[in-house]
């Protein structure tokens, strides 16, 4: 209870609650994230084109905060090499 805490509390921050967006954009964003995670490059590229983003691989990497390299299945942590991580930092 925020008004009268008696001990430790767990506070959840919902980062989605401070952004108002249209339903079509919300759907595109959800589809974009799903496409990145399942390595659906066609959807990633199509969504980026719709948003005016030319380099879909770089944009996906920026969203994931790690290299997005679907050709090596590197979107998944166990498949990301140290060299890929270092190349993103340079």
Backbone as a ProteinNet text record, in pm:
[ID]
protein_1_A
[PRIMARY]
XXXXXXXXXXXXXXXXXXXXXXXXXXXXXXXXXXXXXXXXXXXXXXXXXXXXXXXXXXXXXXXXXXXXXXXXXXXXXXXXXXXXXXXXXX
[TERTIARY]
84	0	88.2	86.7	176.3	161.2	39.6	17.4	74.4	83.9	134.7	215.9	335.1	416.3	463.1	457	500.5	630.9	675.1	796.6	835.6	919.9	962.9	843.4	854.7	748.8	808.2	728	763.4	687.9	761	699.3	723.9	617.6	628.2	611.2	703.1	694.4	651.6	540.6	490.3	531.2	637.2	687.2	593.2	498.4	401.4	292.5	282.1	170.6	192.1	311.1	332	334.4	300.3	299.8	160.6	103.7	-23.9	5	-50.1	-28.5	-156.3	-163.2	-281.2	-281.4	-396.9	-409.2	-330.3	-333.1	-251.5	-101.3	-51	90.8	123	35.3	56.7	67	-18.4	-15.8	113.4	154.3	280.8	398	399.8	509.4	513.3	398.3	391.7	437.1	391.6	432.4	582.5	635.2	778.3	861	822.9	897	885.3	767.5	750.4	837.9	837.6	917.7	1066.4	1113.4	1255.2	1287.8	1201.3	1230.2	1218.2	1133.3	1119.7	1197.6	1278.2	1365.9	1287.9	1175.3	1094.2	1145.1	1249.3	1314.7	1223.4	1133.2	1043.3	954.9	901.9	817.2	899.3	1019.2	1107.1	1136.3	1173.4	1206.5	1083.6	969.7	847.6	804.8	811.6	773	868.2	997	1094	1068.8	1038.8	1008.4	886.8	784.1	663.5	696.7	790.7	829.3	936.1	983.4	1084.7	1226.8	1247.8	1380.2	1447.4	1564.9	1633	1711.4	1775	1859.4	1786.7	1710.7	1628.4	1713.3	1826.9	1911.3	1970.3	2016.6	2068.6	1956.9	1840.3	1728.3	1687.1	1679.8	1644.7	1751.3	1876.6	1984.7	1971.6	1934.6	1917.2	1800.3	1693.7	1579.3	1612.6	1687.3	1721.6	1839.1	1912.9	2036.1	2138.9	2137.1	2232.9	2225.1	2325.4	2323.8	2202.6	2141.4	2033.8	2092.1	2124.8	2184.4	2109.3	1993.9	1911.8	1980.5	2075.4	2144.3	2225.4	2263.9	2336.2	2250.2	2121.9	2027.5	2078.2	2146.2	2212.9	2121.7	1993.2	1903.9	1889.1	1914.6	1904	2038.7	2035.3	2155.6	2261.9	2224.1	2323.9	2392.8	2337	2396.7	2471.9	2480.4	2551.1	2696	2785.2	2927.5	2983.3	3093.5	3161.7	3200.6	3245.5	3285.2	3166.7	3046.7	2928.7	2896.4	2904.9	2878.4	2980.5	3106.6	3210.9	3192.3	3151	3132.7	3020.7	2920.8	2811.8	2858.1	2963.2	3010.5	3106.7	3155.7	3253.3	3187.1
-117.7	0	123.4	200.3	315.4	419.7	438.9	541.5	508.5	381.3	342.2	212.2	222.5	101.4	48.9	-81.8	-143.6	-220.6	-232	-307.1	-290	-376.2	-367.2	-376	-304.8	-304.7	-336.9	-396	-419.5	-317.9	-239.8	-137	-173.6	-186.1	-217.9	-89.8	-66	49.7	0.2	48.5	10.3	117.9	92.9	194.2	216.5	130	149.3	246.9	281.5	365.2	513.9	555.9	698.5	738.7	647.6	678.2	654	758.2	741.4	727.2	625.9	606.4	551	564.5	515.4	363.3	307.6	161.8	101.3	162.7	105.6	105.8	213.6	218.3	116.5	102.8	4.7	-135.1	-165.4	-296.9	-313.7	-210.1	-217.6	-241.6	-170.9	-184.7	-325.8	-377.9	-514	-615.4	-596.7	-687.4	-676.1	-554.3	-532.4	-608.8	-597	-667.8	-818.5	-864.7	-1008.2	-1053.6	-976.4	-1011.5	-1016.8	-923	-926.9	-1054.6	-1092.8	-1208	-1341.4	-1347.5	-1472.9	-1469.6	-1364.3	-1348.9	-1340.6	-1270.7	-1248.2	-1120.9	-1134.9	-1017.9	-941.7	-1010.8	-942.6	-842.4	-881.7	-791.7	-679.3	-709.4	-605.3	-501.3	-547	-454	-375	-442	-373	-266.9	-299	-202.5	-83.7	-111.7	-2.1	87.9	29.4	111.3	199.6	142.8	219.4	338.6	318.8	424.6	518.2	491.8	576.4	545.5	425.3	383.3	306.1	350.5	285.8	162.1	163.5	51.2	-28.7	-128.1	-203.9	-285.5	-334.3	-415.1	-328.2	-210.1	-119.3	-76.1	-42.7	-0.3	-110.8	-233.4	-346.5	-365	-348.6	-361.3	-255.5	-135.4	-27.5	-56.5	-115.8	-148.6	-259.7	-358.6	-473.6	-446.7	-340	-308.3	-420.8	-485.7	-591.4	-614.8	-677.1	-696.9	-778.1	-730.6	-805.3	-857.5	-983.7	-1046.5	-1175.7	-1166.1	-1285.5	-1394.7	-1357.2	-1459.2	-1554.7	-1509.9	-1598.4	-1633.4	-1596.6	-1618.5	-1551.1	-1437.7	-1370.7	-1283.3	-1281.6	-1204	-1270.8	-1398.7	-1472.1	-1470	-1450.5	-1428.1	-1534.3	-1660.8	-1766	-1767.1	-1699.3	-1698.7	-1569.9	-1477.7	-1352.1	-1369.4	-1342.3	-1358.9	-1232.8	-1248.9	-1135.1	-1032.5	-1080.1	-990.5	-905.2	-963.6	-888.2	-779	-813	-714.2	-601.1	-634.9	-532.3	-445.1	-501.6	-421.9	-320.4	-352.1	-257.6	-140.5	-159.8	-56.3	40.3	3.6	88.9	186.8
0	0	0	-105.4	-117.8	-6.9	43.2	144.5	280.7	311.7	443.4	431.9	376.7	361.3	497	513.2	638.2	620.6	501.5	474.8	328.9	282	141.5	47.1	-62.6	-162.8	-298.5	-382.2	-520.5	-603.3	-681.1	-764.1	-909.4	-986.5	-1128.8	-1209.4	-1297.7	-1386.2	-1523.6	-1571.9	-1702.8	-1801.8	-1875.9	-1968.8	-2086.4	-2106	-2212.6	-2176.2	-2050	-2006.7	-2033.7	-2069.3	-2089.4	-2235.9	-2323.9	-2466	-2521.4	-2576.4	-2644.9	-2792.9	-2853.1	-2996	-3057.3	-3186.2	-3256.5	-3256.6	-3275	-3279.4	-3396.4	-3515.7	-3624.6	-3592.4	-3530.2	-3494.3	-3385.6	-3286.9	-3181.1	-3239.3	-3335.8	-3401.5	-3480.1	-3553.3	-3627.8	-3533.6	-3422.7	-3327.4	-3267.9	-3233.1	-3179.7	-3285.1	-3407.5	-3515.8	-3544	-3533.9	-3556.8	-3453.3	-3325.9	-3219.8	-3235.7	-3268.9	-3291.6	-3407.8	-3515.1	-3633.4	-3600.1	-3519.4	-3481.4	-3406	-3314.8	-3229.4	-3301.9	-3403.6	-3478.2	-3609.4	-3626.5	-3743.6	-3874.2	-3871.1	-3990.9	-4058.5	-4138	-4198	-4293.2	-4361.2	-4454.5	-4379.8	-4265.5	-4187.5	-4126.4	-4077.4	-4022.6	-4130.4	-4248.7	-4357.5	-4403.9	-4415.6	-4460.6	-4359.9	-4232.7	-4129	-4130.4	-4141.5	-4146.6	-4266.9	-4382.4	-4500.9	-4474	-4409.9	-4377.7	-4288.5	-4196.6	-4103.7	-4161.1	-4282.2	-4344.1	-4297.8	-4244.2	-4197.6	-4309.3	-4351.4	-4464.1	-4425.2	-4309.4	-4267.7	-4159.5	-4202.2	-4107.9	-4010.2	-4055.5	-3967	-3854.9	-3888.7	-3786.4	-3691.4	-3746.3	-3662.5	-3566	-3615.9	-3528.7	-3421.2	-3457	-3358.5	-3249.8	-3289	-3190.6	-3096.9	-3150.2	-3066.1	-2967.2	-3014.6	-2931.1	-2837.3	-2865.8	-2791.8	-2805.1	-2918.3	-2951.1	-3101.2	-3157.9	-3303	-3349	-3456.3	-3521	-3651	-3652.2	-3770	-3798.5	-3865.2	-3885.6	-3966.5	-4050	-4130	-4043.2	-3924.3	-3831.5	-3710.8	-3717	-3606.8	-3479.5	-3495.5	-3383.9	-3298.9	-3327.9	-3243.1	-3106.5	-3100.7	-2975.8	-2904.6	-2775.2	-2696.9	-2718	-2717.7	-2728	-2864.6	-2963.8	-3097.2	-3129.8	-3037.2	-3059.8	-3017.4	-3111.9	-3081.1	-3015	-2948.9	-2887.1	-2993.6	-3109.1	-3217	-3264.5	-3272.1	-3312.1	-3210.3	-3084.4	-2978.8	-2986.6	-3003.1	-3011.8	-3135.4	-3246.6	-3368.2	-3350	-3269.5	-3243.4	-3157.8	-3080	-2990.5	-3059.2	-3173.3	-3242.9	-3336.1
[MASK]
++++++++++++++++++++++++++++++++++++++++++++++++++++++++++++++++++++++++++++++++++++++++++

